[in-house]
Amino acid sequence: MPVPLLTHTLATLEQWTRIPSYAGNTHAMHEMAMTITEFLTKTLGAEIIADGTGNASGVIHAIIDRGSDITLLLYNMYDVMPATPDNWLVPPFEGHIISLPDKGKCFVGRGAENNKGPLVGMLEALSTLLNSNQLDANIEIILDGEEETGSESLQRYMAGNPLHFSSDAGLFPSFCEYGGGPPRMYLGCKGMIRGQITITGGAWGGPEHPIHSSNSPWIANPAWRLLHALDKLSQDDMGTILPLSPLDHEANALVQTLASTFDLEAELKFRATQRYGVSGTTADHLAIMLGGSACNLSSLTAGHSNEPAVIPSHASAKFDLRFPPDIKTDEILSIFHNKLNHDSIFSPNINVTSICPGFRISGQAAPARALEECYTNAGHTAQIWPWAPGTMPGAFFSTNGPGLLIGGLGYGGNAHAANEFVTLSGLQRFLAFMLHWLPATAQKCRIEKHAP
């Protein structure tokens, strides 16, 4: 891999890190969108279909039409999580190269791993291939400015079927050496429904404004009512709301292979946790992770923190419900509502803020086999997951092609936390991976497409 490519990538990453493009920071989001579209047009020669503003706010859509018989679809994201300087070794929205214990030299800054690092690496690698005329493929690029908040604008945009080409393969390039372990590739992802459950005082009982807590013996508390409702939703500490979905033959075969190399203890360390909430073999743990439907509670609030010794007038819980890709969103949402609305006299308010279906691609499809071969050619054996436990909006791309795979080399960490990083050596591996994946996948798809 050319050394200047790593240098260019780090320079661009530092520049883009300094734009705090998180939800609610309207000026920075606009600046980020304009900076990216300038790179796409001036550096890649791309045609801009949507620039992240106006009716397509939050979505950047570009095409590079090279007159090829093969099209590769690239997805990534340019929004990041908010950050304050607390606990950071460097200002989060500056980005600096420093040494981290057991990791060596790293680029540290918000978005280094999730996901400006992979975004910049993807675009810089693409630039290198285009400039050297080493890529015989059209490129279609979709960049999401609302991934961290549910991709609502992307969902609306994709509903209009705006893709210019029918893609032969698609990739969401990421740093997939999680925890510094063996690299992973994902053939899909779980679905997710995100929202908030709220209980307010009213006809059922509970005060309509905060009152003194001495009234507790005879006035109902919305916070207790919320806890009782949540208890009906799930009876374990993981938030399980449905029986475990059985894995089909292909998924089960992948899990059995994955279990032979998957390190449960290393995963616990990576997740900063001392023990699992489930038991069994490694394969059992993986089957539960992939086949489980669980409702995570990210926050519980009641009243206001500056109002002690009161019965609050409201209580709420923010949730994200994740489920395997074979479960339809309307079906699980109906089950979710029914569990919470068990009381005929009283029902909580359920405000769904975003819905993202799950999806999966067969491991025997040409794009999946091409991706796996790229790991092998780089000297790695990929841990292949039938789908990711997390969620990304890949289902929106399945109408114009096989959908998106998730993969890549590279070691980063601390996404959504202080001192988010990517190792310089990991970034170098990622760039080399992209330089290989793009032309190799185009060629693999071409052979498959024109096979007799």
Secondary structure, 3 states (H helix, E strand, C coil): CCHHHHHHHHHHHHHHHCCCCECCCHHHHHHHHHHHHHHHHHCCCCEEEEECCHHHCCEEEEEECCCCCCEEEEEEECCECCCCCCCCCCCCCCCEEEEECCCEEEEECCCCCCCHHHHHHHHHHHHHHHHCCCCCCEEEEEEECCHHHCCHHHHHHHHCCCCCCCCCEEEEECCCCHHHCCCEEECEECEEEEEEEEEECECCECCCCCEEHHHCCCCCCHHHHHHHHHHHHCCCCCCECCCCCCCCHHHHHHHHHHHCCCCHHHHHHHCCCCCCCCCCCHHHHHHHHHHCCEEEEEEEEECCCCCCCEECCEEEEEEEEEECCCCCHHHHHHHHHHHHCCCCCCCCEEEEEEEECCEECCCCCHHHHHHHHHHHHCCCCCEEECCECCCCCHHHHHHHCCCCEEECCCCEECCCCCCCEEEHHHHHHHHHHHHHHHHHHHHHHHHHHCCC
